[in-house]
Amino acid sequence: MARLHPRLLEALNLLPQDKPVHLLTRHSVRELAKNGFADYRLPLTPEGIDMAREWGSQLARPVDAFFSSPVGRCVNTAKAMAEGARKAGLLETIPEITTDTTLVEPGCYVEDLNQVGPTFLKMGAFKFLNQHLQQPFEGMLSPAEGRAKLARYLSEREPAPGHLNVHVTHDTILAVLVAELHGHRRITEDDWPWMMEGLWLWFSGGQLHWVWRGDHGHRALGD
């Protein structure tokens, strides 16, 4: 039985009540990949839909908007979360899900897909991302540049103070972003985002704040 990461819920108590907050989350449980690569066509399982709906009902603050990678399992995660949030009274009506290519894996980091795509397929996601953290590939933004791009993306989509915007993305984007925020140049299997696991982010005092697995961190926006 799939479940949320055990430290995801406790993050709700660490979020500022008066700030606009973003949740950048991996999609929910999908069908298993047969060849080791998560084809964009792989859909959510019924269990994944139920888990996303349940998590949406527990977000504990009003939700202004849902954004998503255009990949179907991400869009359907956002829809299920919105249904759960609506049932819990966090939404008046279920909004249209806005898709954005910034959230597609490895999306915000790629400048030339033709240049890096074959390498990604050859190496596999885990090995590829670890090498990228240590020595960025040609045709990709560095981890720091990708983080800055994501920060700009979020700052242009701020919800109201005390409210939340949800952005559904993929494990590869989350894994690199979390590693870069913590100053890590290598990730292990324990670092890999769970299905439906998310990173909470907000801006305050010229800094980007985040909560990941119950731990609060911050960095100056100019870093």
Buried (B, 14 or more C-beta within 10 A) or exposed (E): EEEBBEEBEEBEEEBEEEBBBBBBBBBBBBBEEEEEEBEBEBEBBEEBBBBBBBBBBBBEBBBBBBBBBBBBBBBBBBBBBBBBBBBBEBBEEBBEBBBBEBBBBBBBBBEEEEEBEEBBEEBEBBEBBBBBBEEBBEBBBBBEBBBBBBBEBBBEBBBEEBBBBBBBBBBBBBBBBBBBBBEBEEBEEEBBBBBBBBBBBBBEEEBBBBBBBBEEBBBEBEE
